[in-house]
Amino acid sequence: MNSKQRSGQSRLTLPNLLTGFRFVAAPALLWLAWQNHGIAFMILLAFSFLTDLLDGLAARLTGQVSQFGATLDSWADVITYLTIAIGCWWLWPDVVRRELLYVVLIVASCLLPAFAGFSKFGRFTSYHTWGVKIAAASMGLSLYVMFLGGPAWPFQIAAVICILAAIEEIALTLLLPEPESNVRSVWDVLKRSARKSR
């Protein structure tokens, strides 16, 4: 078995398969939205969110944390966020128009750190900070509240949290000399830099 075959096999891990589910789910979500199947859309989206929670946990528990997996997860996040924006526009256009500023903030919070990473490093960053995890959880929960008939203010707060998490990711890109995966926060990077400078 050559090195390319071994590399391909090592990528077929449980964490990467969980992440890969979101790539497969994206066209299905768009189809459900286009066909106006709102409840089915939200159910499948819940499974996508669940795999997003489980892939990192599975990687840590099985000792299969990898740069490839981290990058794959970041691409899956971008595709999922864009799919949510398009799908919700098709399903609930009145709500999206009413909350358009916050929808744009959430989409921007996903795209701007990616552009910053490409500009500096020539590739997608995959920091997976605590801020991003909190932002994703708040956005996911508030999305269900709003689109299933609840108030919009949790979604509005989630949009602000997403932007703050994006600012932290951009700051990490500016601070780090080379890309790293699974960085907890800017604070951790600053503390590490301070220790090195002593």
ABEGO torsion letter per residue (X at the ends): XBAAAAAAAAABBAAAAAAAAAAAAAAAAAAAAAAGBAAAAAAAAAAAAAAAAAAAAAAAAAGABBAAAAAAAAAAAAAAAAAAAAAAAAABAAAAAAAAAAAAAAAAAAAAAAAAAAAAAGBBBBAGBAAAAAAAAAAAAAAAAAAAGBBAAAAAAAAAAAAAAAAAAAAAAAABABBBBGBABAAAAAAAAAAAAX
